[in-house]
C-alpha cells in the first residue's frame, strides 16, 4: 500500500491469542473475544480516519489461522488503511518504533512502553477491570471506551506534538534514565528491604 498518502501511521498492538480453544477458554481477559472486539474497534477507527494507516503488530499471529477471526480478517484485508505486520524479519520492534507516529495498545504492552520511551505517544485501550489491566498511565493515555479512544485520536490529528508533550509527566513518573551508580544504589536498597523483612 502507498504509505505516502497517509498523514499518520499508527501501530496497533493486540493481546496474544492461543490457537487452542481450550486454552483460550481458560483466560477470562486474554482471550479471542477481547481481541475480536479490539479488532472491530480498529476497523471502525480506520473507516472514520482514512488519513491514518493502522499497522497491526500481534504478539502471536496464530489468530490469522483461527476461524473465529475470519470475518474480521476479511474486513481488515479489504480495508485500504489497515495492514497486518506479520513479516517478523522486516517488522522488528525497532522498525515498528521508527516507522510509526503513535500507537494504540490493548491493555498493556512492552512495545507500548518502548514507544513512550522513544517519544512516541500511545493510547492504552483497557475497557474492563481485570488483573491484566493496563498500568496506571493516567487519563492522558488510558482509554476505557470507544468514544474516548476517538477523542484521543482527534487530539493527535489536531496537534500530535502537543498531545505527545502532554504525556511527559507520565514518562517522568514511569521511566528514568539509566545511570549505573543509581542502579547499584537502588538494588542495594531493595536487597536491604528484603533482608529486613526476612529477619
N, C-alpha and C positions, 0 to 999 in steps of 0.2 A: 504494500500500500504506500502511496505517496505521502510521507510524513510531513512534507513541507507545507501542505495545505492546512495543517492544524496549528492553532495558536498555543496549545499546551499539550504536554504528554503526561499522563497520569499513570503511575504504577499501581496496580491493584493486587493486593496480597491476600489470598484466602487462607482458610484453615486446611489441614490435611484431611483427605477423605480416604478411609480404609476401603479397599475393594471388597473385602469380605462382609456380607450383610450382617452376620452375627456380631462381628467386632464393631461394626457401625452402630448396631442397636445397643451396645453396652455403653456408649458415650451419650450423655444427655446434652452436651453442649458442642462437642467436636464431632458433628455427625453430618450426614448427607443433607438433611433438611436445612440446617443452618447455612451450609454453603449454597444450596439451591436458592434460598431466599436472598442471600447476598448477591449471587449472580443475576437474579431477577432485578434487584435494585440497580446493579451496574448497567444492565441493558436499558432500564428506564432512564438512568442518568445520561447514557450515551445518546438516546433518542432526543433528549432535551438539550444536549450540549454537543452539537455536531462539530464544534470547533476544538473539541478535546479528543485526543487519541487515548483510549483506555487500553493499557497493556497488562494482561493478566499473568502474574507470576505465581505459580502454585507451589506449595510445599511438596505435594505429590501430584503427578499428572495421571494417576490411575483413574481419576474421576472421568477422564475422557473415554474410558472403556466401560463405564457403569451405565446401564440402560436408564437408570433413574434420572440421569442428566441429559439424555439425548435430545429432549425437546428444547431445553435452554441452550444446549450446544448448537442446535440448528439455528436458533435466533442469533447467537454470537457469530456464527460463521457468515451469515448474510449481512451482518452489521458492517457498515463502511468505516466505523471508527472504534472497533474493538479487535485486538489481536491477542492470541494466546502465545506466550513466550516459552514454548516447550523445547526450544533448541538450547540445551544445557551448556553447550560449549560457547555459544555466542552470548547468551544472556546470563553471564556470571553476576554475582552480587555487585561487583564494582561497575560493570557495564550498565546494569539497571540504574544504579545511583547516578552515574554520569549522564545518562540519556533521557532522564525524566525531569519534569518541573516540580511535581509534587506526588504524594502517594495517598491512597486510601487503603487502610489495613483492617481486616476483620479481627476485632478484639486486640490481641497483642501479637507482636512480630518483631524478631530481632532485626529484620530488614527495615521495618518501620523506624526502629530506634536508630539504625545506621543512617537512614535518610535524614532524620532530625540532626544527628551529629554532623552530617555533611551539609548543613544549612539548607535543607530542602524541607518545605512544610509537609506535614502529614495530617490526615484526618483518621482517627481511630473509631471505627464503627462498632458499637457494642450495644445491641438492643435487647440484652437480657441480663438478669442478675444471676451470675453463676460463679463458681470458684475459678473459672477460666476467664474472668472479666479482665478488661484492659487495665494496665497500670493507671494510677491516678494522674492522668495527663492534664486534667483540668478542663474547663469548658471551651477553651480556645481550640483544643484538639479533639476532645471526645464528642462524638455524636451518638445519641441514643435513639434517634428516629430518622426516617427518611427526609422529613421536612427540614430538620436541622442540617442534615447532610447536604441538601440542596442549597441551603442558606450559606454554608461554608464554601461550597463550590462557587457560588455567585460572588462572594467576597474575594476569593482567589482570582477569579476572572477580572474583577474590577481593579484590583491592585495586589498582585502576588507578593511584591516586596513588602508592602505594609502588613499584609497578612502574616508573612514569614517573620517579620520583626516582632509581631505580637506574641510569637512563640518563644522569644529569647529568655523570658523569665522561667519558663518550663525547662528549657535546655539547661539553664544555670542550676536549677533545682535537681535535675536528673543526672547531669553529666559533669565531670570535672576533667581538666586536662591532666594527663598522666605525668607525674613527677616521681622519680624513684625514691627520693627521700620521704615524701609524704606517704607514698605507698607502704614503705617499710614501717613508718610510724603507725599507720592505720592497721596494718597486720599485727603489730605488737599490741595495740590497744584491744583488738578482737581477741587475741590469744590471752591477754591478761583477764579480760572479762569472762571468757570461757573457763579459765583456770579458777577464778574466784567463785564461779557458780558451781564448780565441781566440789570445791573444798567446803 
